[in-house]
Amino acid sequence: MKQHLFSFSLKEITRSPSFGRSIATTVMLVFLALYFTAVFLAFGLLIIPRALTEKFPGQELTSMLNSYLLIYFAIDLVMRQLLQSLPTISFKPFIILNIKRRRIATYLLNRSVLHFFNLLPFFMIIPLFFRLVVPDHAGAGAVYWLIAIVLLIMTNHFLTTYLKWWINESSYGFYVFAAVFVALYAANYFGLVDLTGAFGRLLDTTIQQPLILLGLAIPPVLFYWLNLRYLMSNLYLNLVEKKQKDSTVRDFSWMSELGEYGKFISLNVRMIWRNKRPRTQFVMTLLFLLYGFLIYKDVDKGIPEGILILGGLIMTGMFSISIGQFFPAWHSRYYAMLMTQNFKMKQFLQAFYYMNLIVSFIYFLVTLLYGFMDIRIVYFNTALFFYHIGVNLNLILLFGSFSKKAVDLGGSAMFNYQGMGATQWLIAFPLLIGPILFFYLFKWATNSNPALIILGLLGVVGILLQPHLFNYFEKSYNKQKHRLIRDYKNS
């Protein structure tokens, strides 16, 4: 039966309408997998052993390594929340067959163990095991350490799966997770509790007392059981097809009083507010406003200007980058109906531009508070704001006409790859890397201050060219209208 279920899940992928049309995404994911594999090997073979040897000469390196592993597992948990997919297949056809629900649920969970995030750590852990742990604890102690690490990896895996089920069903789950994570980080950072030290001592003791492994085995077994219970309780058609709706419906009708542009801005705002994926992405862009506390905390010691460029761009333009990369696919569910309405395409595009302009301006005003830390931040963020609204927003509209994949508005916003295509991957390079390259090019030709002024002036030029650019965008979107409808329908 397991072979049959595996065969069905493989056919589900290969027979999908989008299979073969997402080659660029597949190539990019393979490249990223190889890249991170090489990075983890480098950390395990060279970087971590060398860093520990230089920082703790003459000390037991395994104990030093253990004290830092909690940081790794915390980062791993966050990255899994952002990137790890849930173990699912289209199981509706199997529900009416003579297959026990427990067998289907067990297969889904067991198959998920082979996830890339469970295999990747071993490219770092195995080299560390032979280079650090075995020399310090030859024999059974080293094996106990390795078993403990495997159990912790499985704990993170099944904990992530359970949290994502819960977050997907709860309107506040993501915020609870973020609040707990930040609270624990702050408690450890300010010395209220020594979580990293306690975790390190736990692993040190495990090497000497293998019975602790029984305690470490409890969390993965517990979360496996919780996931199994959740899957078995939800393998019913009436629950699968149940649509959760926002209990608080806001129509933002007052925006319609602003004219035709107001109607389309209202459409975009309602789309963001009423649907889980865009709403969560919007909230996450608010969190990026706190990014400055991370990159500006050592501003007195000197920060590379490239970091100031990237920080200013992310904080002032993250809303447009996050929401804009899927434009107009956010409206894919009703795009065909939308295109039958009596309106000008230019108004539709300009309304999206104005909405992003307003939000970016509000974000820009908030980031000016960082000027109390260093006045240079105000100069950089001002230049980046003009560059963003004059260059990046136009690039977003340009790339949007090449959109091919529909977006599931009710899906998880934890950076799942549904709706991702070549356009979404390619647009990241000019949006994020472009201003950094321009700045250093102009700096090489002049110096920092003129380079920053020129960067802002590029945005001003883009703003002045708006009438001509929107005429071009209107023709491009009208030309691609029927292709977009067809691609959204088939994806």
C-alpha positions as CSV (number, residue, x, y, z in Angstrom):
1,M,0.0,0.0,0.0
2,K,2.9,2.4,0.8
3,Q,4.2,1.8,-2.7
4,H,0.8,2.6,-4.2
5,L,0.5,5.8,-2.2
6,F,4.0,6.9,-3.2
7,S,3.1,6.2,-6.9
8,F,-0.1,8.2,-6.6
9,S,1.7,11.2,-5.1
10,L,4.4,11.1,-7.8
11,K,1.7,11.0,-10.5
12,E,0.0,13.9,-8.8
13,I,3.1,16.0,-9.4
14,T,4.0,14.8,-12.9
15,R,0.4,15.1,-14.2
16,S,-0.2,18.5,-12.7
17,P,-1.1,21.2,-15.3
18,S,1.8,23.3,-14.0
19,F,4.4,20.5,-14.3
20,G,6.9,21.4,-17.1
21,R,5.9,25.0,-17.0
22,S,7.8,25.7,-13.8
23,I,11.3,24.6,-15.0
24,A,12.8,27.9,-14.0
25,T,11.5,27.5,-10.4
26,T,12.8,23.9,-10.3
27,V,16.2,24.9,-11.6
28,M,16.4,27.7,-9.0
29,L,15.4,25.4,-6.2
30,V,18.0,22.8,-7.2
31,F,20.6,25.5,-7.3
32,L,19.7,26.7,-3.9
33,A,19.7,23.2,-2.5
34,L,23.2,22.6,-3.9
35,Y,24.4,26.0,-2.6
36,F,23.1,25.4,1.0
37,T,24.6,21.9,0.9
38,A,28.0,23.3,0.1
39,V,27.6,26.0,2.8
40,F,26.7,23.4,5.5
41,L,29.7,21.3,4.4
42,A,31.9,24.3,4.7
43,F,30.6,25.1,8.2
44,G,31.1,21.5,9.3
45,L,34.5,20.9,7.8
46,L,36.2,24.3,8.2
47,I,34.4,27.3,9.6
48,I,33.0,26.0,12.9
49,P,36.0,23.9,13.9
50,R,38.4,26.8,13.1
51,A,36.2,29.4,14.9
52,L,35.9,27.3,18.1
53,T,39.6,26.5,18.1
54,E,40.6,30.1,17.8
55,K,38.0,31.4,20.4
56,F,38.4,28.6,23.0
57,P,42.1,27.4,22.8
58,G,42.8,24.5,25.0
59,Q,39.2,23.9,26.0
60,E,36.9,20.9,25.2
61,L,35.4,22.0,21.9
62,T,32.4,19.7,22.1
63,S,31.1,21.5,25.2
64,M,31.6,24.8,23.5
65,L,29.8,23.6,20.4
66,N,26.9,22.3,22.5
67,S,26.3,25.7,24.1
68,Y,25.8,27.2,20.6
69,L,23.5,24.5,19.2
70,L,20.4,26.0,20.7
71,I,20.9,29.1,18.5
72,Y,21.1,26.8,15.4
73,F,17.9,24.9,16.3
74,A,16.1,28.1,17.0
75,I,17.1,29.5,13.6
76,D,16.2,26.1,12.1
77,L,12.7,26.3,13.6
78,V,12.1,29.7,12.2
79,M,13.4,28.8,8.7
80,R,11.2,25.7,8.7
81,Q,8.2,27.8,9.6
82,L,9.0,30.0,6.6
83,L,10.0,27.4,4.1
84,Q,8.9,23.8,5.1
85,S,5.8,22.6,3.3
86,L,3.1,20.6,5.0
87,P,2.8,16.8,4.3
88,T,-0.2,16.6,2.0
89,I,-1.4,14.9,-1.1
90,S,-4.8,15.1,-2.9
91,F,-6.3,12.3,-0.7
92,K,-10.0,13.0,-1.6
93,P,-10.2,10.0,-4.0
94,F,-8.8,7.6,-1.3
95,I,-11.4,8.5,1.3
96,I,-14.2,6.5,-0.5
97,L,-11.8,3.5,-1.0
98,N,-11.1,0.7,1.4
99,I,-8.1,2.3,2.9
100,K,-7.9,3.2,6.6
101,R,-7.5,6.8,7.4
102,R,-4.8,6.0,9.8
103,R,-2.7,4.4,7.0
104,I,-3.1,7.5,4.9
105,A,-2.1,9.8,7.7
106,T,0.8,7.6,8.8
107,Y,2.1,7.6,5.2
108,L,1.9,11.4,5.0
109,L,3.9,11.8,8.2
110,N,6.5,9.1,7.5
111,R,7.1,10.5,4.0
112,S,7.6,14.0,5.4
113,V,10.7,12.7,7.4
114,L,12.6,12.7,4.1
115,H,12.2,16.5,3.8
116,F,15.3,18.4,2.6
117,F,15.4,20.3,5.9
118,N,15.9,17.0,7.8
119,L,18.7,15.9,5.5
120,L,20.6,19.3,5.2
121,P,21.8,19.4,8.8
122,F,23.7,16.2,8.5
123,F,26.1,17.8,5.9
124,M,27.2,19.9,8.9
125,I,26.6,17.6,11.8
126,I,28.5,14.5,10.4
127,P,31.8,16.5,9.8
128,L,31.5,18.1,13.2
129,F,30.9,14.6,14.7
130,F,34.2,13.3,13.4
131,R,36.2,16.5,13.7
132,L,35.1,17.6,17.2
133,V,33.0,15.1,19.1
134,V,34.9,11.9,18.3
135,P,38.3,13.2,19.4
136,D,36.8,14.5,22.7
137,H,34.5,11.5,23.4
138,A,35.6,8.5,21.5
139,G,33.3,5.5,21.7
140,A,29.7,5.3,23.0
141,G,29.6,8.9,24.2
142,A,30.0,10.3,20.7
143,V,27.3,8.0,19.5
144,Y,24.9,9.2,22.2
145,W,25.6,12.8,21.2
146,L,24.8,12.0,17.5
147,I,21.5,10.3,18.6
148,A,20.6,13.3,20.6
149,I,21.1,15.6,17.6
150,V,18.9,13.3,15.4
151,L,16.1,13.4,18.0
152,L,16.3,17.2,18.2
153,I,16.1,17.4,14.4
154,M,13.0,15.2,14.4
155,T,11.5,17.3,17.2
156,N,11.9,20.5,15.1
157,H,10.4,18.7,12.1
158,F,7.3,17.4,13.8
159,L,6.9,20.6,15.9
160,T,7.0,22.7,12.8
161,T,4.4,20.5,11.1
162,Y,2.1,20.8,14.1
163,L,2.6,24.6,14.4
164,K,1.9,25.1,10.7
165,W,-1.4,23.2,11.0
166,W,-2.3,25.3,13.9
167,I,-1.2,28.6,12.3
168,N,-3.0,27.9,9.1
169,E,-6.3,27.4,11.0
170,S,-5.8,30.2,13.5
171,S,-6.0,33.9,12.7
172,Y,-3.7,34.7,15.5
173,G,-1.4,31.6,15.5
174,F,1.5,33.3,13.7
175,Y,1.5,36.2,16.1
176,V,1.5,33.9,19.2
177,F,4.4,32.0,17.7
178,A,6.3,35.2,17.0
179,A,5.6,36.6,20.4
180,V,6.8,33.5,22.3
181,F,9.9,33.3,20.2
182,V,10.8,36.9,20.7
183,A,10.1,36.7,24.4
184,L,12.4,33.7,24.8
185,Y,15.1,35.4,22.8
186,A,14.8,38.5,24.8
187,A,14.9,36.6,28.1
188,N,18.1,34.8,27.1
189,Y,19.7,38.0,25.5
190,F,19.1,40.1,28.6
191,G,20.3,37.3,31.0
192,L,16.9,36.6,32.7
193,V,17.4,32.9,31.9
194,D,20.5,31.1,30.5
195,L,18.8,29.0,27.8
196,T,21.9,28.5,25.7
197,G,23.9,27.4,28.7
198,A,21.2,25.0,30.0
199,F,20.9,23.5,26.5
200,G,24.7,23.0,26.3
201,R,24.8,21.4,29.7
202,L,22.0,19.0,28.7
203,L,23.9,17.8,25.7
204,D,27.1,17.5,27.8
205,T,25.3,15.4,30.3
206,T,23.7,13.2,27.6
207,I,27.2,12.1,26.5
208,Q,27.8,10.8,30.0
209,Q,24.2,9.7,30.9
210,P,22.5,8.0,27.9
211,L,19.3,7.6,29.8
212,I,18.6,11.3,29.0
213,L,18.0,10.1,25.4
214,L,14.7,8.6,26.6
215,G,13.6,12.1,27.7
216,L,14.8,13.6,24.4
217,A,12.8,11.0,22.5
218,I,9.5,12.1,24.1
219,P,9.0,15.4,22.2
220,P,9.3,13.9,18.7
221,V,7.0,11.0,19.6
222,L,4.5,13.5,21.2
223,F,4.4,15.8,18.2
224,Y,4.2,12.8,15.8
225,W,1.1,11.7,17.7
226,L,-0.4,15.1,17.7
227,N,0.1,15.4,14.0
228,L,-1.3,12.0,13.4
229,R,-4.4,12.8,15.5
230,Y,-4.9,16.1,13.6
231,L,-4.7,14.4,10.2
232,M,-7.0,11.6,11.2
233,S,-9.6,14.1,12.5
234,N,-9.5,16.1,9.3
235,L,-9.5,13.4,6.6
236,Y,-13.2,14.0,5.8
237,L,-14.6,15.6,2.7
238,N,-16.8,18.0,4.6
239,L,-13.8,19.3,6.5
240,V,-11.5,19.3,3.5
241,E,-14.0,21.5,1.5
242,K,-14.9,23.7,4.4
243,K,-14.0,27.3,3.7
244,Q,-13.0,29.5,6.6
245,K,-14.1,33.0,6.2
246,D,-13.1,36.1,8.0
247,S,-15.7,36.8,10.6
248,T,-15.1,40.5,10.4
249,V,-15.9,41.8,6.9
250,R,-14.9,45.3,6.1
251,D,-15.9,46.7,2.7
252,F,-13.8,50.0,2.9
253,S,-16.6,51.6,1.0
254,W,-15.4,55.1,2.0
255,M,-12.5,54.6,-0.5
256,S,-15.0,54.4,-3.3
257,E,-15.8,58.1,-2.7
258,L,-12.3,58.9,-4.0
259,G,-13.4,58.2,-7.6
260,E,-12.3,55.4,-10.0
261,Y,-8.9,55.1,-8.4
262,G,-10.5,54.8,-5.0
263,K,-12.6,51.8,-6.2
264,F,-9.6,49.9,-7.3
265,I,-7.6,50.8,-4.2
266,S,-10.6,49.5,-2.2
267,L,-10.5,46.3,-4.2
268,N,-6.8,45.8,-3.4
269,V,-7.2,46.7,0.3
270,R,-10.2,44.3,0.6
271,M,-8.2,41.6,-1.1
272,I,-5.4,42.0,1.4
273,W,-7.6,42.3,4.5
274,R,-10.0,39.4,3.8
275,N,-7.5,36.8,2.7
276,K,-5.0,35.0,4.9
277,R,-2.0,34.9,2.6
278,P,-1.8,38.6,1.6
279,R,-2.9,39.7,5.1
280,T,-0.1,37.8,6.8
281,Q,2.4,39.1,4.2
282,F,1.3,42.6,5.0
283,V,1.8,42.1,8.7
284,M,5.2,40.6,8.1
285,T,6.2,43.8,6.3
286,L,5.3,45.7,9.4
287,L,7.8,43.6,11.3
288,F,10.5,44.6,8.8
289,L,10.2,48.1,10.2
290,L,12.0,46.8,13.2
291,Y,14.9,45.6,11.0
292,G,16.8,48.8,11.7
293,F,17.4,47.7,15.3
294,L,19.4,44.8,14.0
295,I,21.5,46.6,11.3
296,Y,21.9,50.0,13.0
297,K,22.8,48.8,16.5
298,D,26.5,49.1,15.8
299,V,26.2,52.2,13.7
300,D,28.9,53.9,15.8
301,K,31.4,51.3,14.8
302,G,30.7,51.9,11.1
303,I,28.3,50.1,8.8
304,P,29.0,49.3,5.2
305,E,27.1,51.6,2.9
306,G,25.7,48.6,1.0
307,I,23.9,47.5,4.3
308,L,22.5,51.0,4.7
309,I,21.2,50.9,1.1
310,L,19.7,47.4,1.6
311,G,18.2,48.3,5.0
312,G,16.6,51.5,3.7
313,L,15.2,49.7,0.7
314,I,13.7,46.8,2.7
315,M,12.1,49.0,5.4
316,T,10.6,51.6,3.0
317,G,9.7,49.2,0.2
318,M,9.1,45.8,1.6
319,F,5.3,46.2,1.3
320,S,5.6,46.8,-2.4
321,I,8.2,44.0,-2.9
322,S,6.2,41.5,-0.9
323,I,2.7,42.3,-2.3
324,G,3.9,43.5,-5.7
325,Q,5.8,40.3,-6.7
326,F,2.5,38.5,-7.2
327,F,0.7,41.4,-8.9
328,P,-1.7,40.9,-10.7
329,A,-1.9,37.2,-9.7
330,W,-3.5,38.2,-6.4
331,H,-6.7,38.8,-8.5
332,S,-6.3,35.5,-10.5
333,R,-9.3,33.9,-8.9
334,Y,-11.6,36.5,-10.5
335,Y,-9.3,38.0,-13.1
336,A,-11.5,36.9,-16.0
337,M,-14.6,38.5,-14.5
338,L,-12.5,41.6,-13.7
339,M,-11.4,42.0,-17.3
340,T,-15.1,42.1,-18.5
341,Q,-15.8,45.3,-16.5
342,N,-16.0,48.7,-18.0
343,F,-12.8,50.4,-16.9
344,K,-9.5,51.5,-18.3
345,M,-6.5,49.2,-17.6
346,K,-4.4,52.3,-16.9
347,Q,-6.7,53.2,-13.9
348,F,-6.3,49.6,-12.6
349,L,-2.5,49.8,-12.7
350,Q,-2.3,53.4,-11.4
351,A,-4.5,52.5,-8.4
352,F,-2.1,49.7,-7.5
353,Y,0.8,52.2,-7.9
354,Y,-0.9,54.8,-5.7
355,M,-1.7,52.3,-3.0
356,N,1.9,51.2,-2.8
357,L,3.0,54.9,-2.9
358,I,0.9,55.7,0.1
359,V,2.0,52.7,2.1
360,S,5.7,53.2,1.2
361,F,5.5,56.9,2.3
362,I,4.0,55.9,5.7
363,Y,6.8,53.3,6.1
364,F,9.4,56.0,5.1
365,L,8.1,58.4,7.7
366,V,8.4,55.7,10.4
367,T,12.0,54.9,9.4
368,L,13.0,58.5,9.9
369,L,13.0,57.8,13.6
370,Y,16.2,55.9,13.1
371,G,17.8,59.2,12.3
372,F,18.2,59.7,16.1
373,M,20.8,56.9,15.9
374,D,22.6,58.3,12.9
375,I,21.6,61.2,10.6
376,R,23.0,59.3,7.6
377,I,20.1,56.9,7.9
378,V,17.7,59.8,7.0
379,Y,19.7,60.6,3.9
380,F,19.9,57.0,2.7
381,N,16.3,56.2,3.4
382,T,15.1,59.4,1.6
383,A,17.2,58.6,-1.5
384,L,15.9,54.9,-1.4
385,F,12.3,56.1,-1.0
386,F,12.5,58.1,-4.2
387,Y,14.3,55.3,-6.0
388,H,11.7,52.8,-4.9
389,I,8.7,54.8,-6.0
390,G,10.3,55.9,-9.2
391,V,12.2,52.8,-10.3
392,N,11.2,49.7,-8.3
393,L,7.4,50.2,-8.5
394,N,7.7,50.6,-12.3
395,L,9.7,47.4,-12.5
396,I,7.0,45.6,-10.4
397,L,4.4,46.6,-12.9
398,L,6.6,45.7,-15.8
399,F,7.3,42.2,-14.5
400,G,3.6,41.7,-13.6
401,S,2.6,41.5,-17.2
402,F,4.6,38.3,-17.5
403,S,2.8,36.6,-14.6
404,K,1.8,33.0,-15.3
405,K,0.6,31.4,-12.1
406,A,-2.5,31.9,-10.0
407,V,-2.2,32.6,-6.3
408,D,-4.1,30.8,-3.6
409,L,-5.3,33.6,-1.4
410,G,-6.3,31.3,1.5
411,G,-2.9,29.5,1.6
412,S,-0.2,29.9,4.1
413,A,2.0,33.0,3.8
414,M,5.0,31.3,5.3
415,F,6.8,31.7,2.0
416,N,5.3,28.7,0.3
417,Y,6.1,28.3,-3.4
418,Q,2.5,28.2,-4.6
419,G,2.2,30.8,-7.3
420,M,6.0,31.2,-7.6
421,G,7.3,31.3,-11.2
422,A,10.3,32.6,-13.1
423,T,9.0,36.1,-12.8
424,Q,8.9,36.1,-9.0
425,W,12.5,34.8,-8.9
426,L,13.9,37.2,-11.5
427,I,12.3,40.3,-10.1
428,A,14.2,40.0,-6.8
429,F,17.5,40.8,-8.5
430,P,16.8,44.2,-9.9
431,L,14.6,45.2,-6.9
432,L,17.2,44.4,-4.2
433,I,20.6,44.2,-6.0
434,G,20.0,47.0,-8.5
435,P,20.2,50.0,-6.1
436,I,23.3,48.6,-4.4
437,L,25.1,48.1,-7.8
438,F,24.1,51.6,-8.9
439,F,25.3,53.2,-5.7
440,Y,28.7,51.6,-5.8
441,L,29.0,52.4,-9.5
442,F,28.2,56.1,-8.9
443,K,30.5,56.1,-5.8
444,W,33.4,54.7,-7.9
445,A,32.8,57.5,-10.4
446,T,32.4,60.3,-7.8
447,N,32.0,59.6,-4.0
448,S,29.3,58.6,-1.5
449,N,27.2,61.8,-1.3
450,P,26.9,62.4,-5.1
451,A,26.2,58.7,-5.5
452,L,23.3,58.9,-3.1
453,I,21.9,62.0,-4.7
454,I,22.1,60.4,-8.2
455,L,20.3,57.3,-6.8
456,G,17.5,59.5,-5.6
457,L,17.4,61.4,-8.9
458,L,16.9,58.2,-10.8
459,G,13.7,57.8,-8.8
460,V,12.7,61.4,-9.6
461,V,13.2,60.7,-13.3
462,G,11.1,57.6,-13.0
463,I,8.3,59.6,-11.5
464,L,8.5,62.3,-14.2
465,L,8.2,59.5,-16.9
466,Q,5.0,58.1,-15.3
467,P,2.6,59.3,-18.1
468,H,4.7,57.5,-20.8
469,L,5.4,54.5,-18.7
470,F,1.7,53.9,-17.8
471,N,0.8,54.2,-21.5
472,Y,3.3,51.4,-22.2
473,F,2.1,49.3,-19.2
474,E,-1.6,49.7,-20.4
475,K,-0.8,48.4,-23.8
476,S,1.3,45.5,-22.4
477,Y,-1.4,44.4,-20.0
478,N,-4.1,44.6,-22.6
479,K,-2.0,42.6,-25.0
480,Q,-1.4,39.9,-22.3
481,K,-4.9,39.9,-21.0
482,H,-6.2,36.7,-22.6
483,R,-2.9,34.9,-21.9
484,L,-3.1,35.9,-18.2
485,I,-6.7,34.6,-18.0
486,R,-5.7,31.3,-19.7
487,D,-2.6,30.8,-17.5
488,Y,-4.4,31.6,-14.3
489,K,-7.2,29.2,-15.2
490,N,-4.7,26.3,-16.0
491,S,-2.4,26.8,-13.1
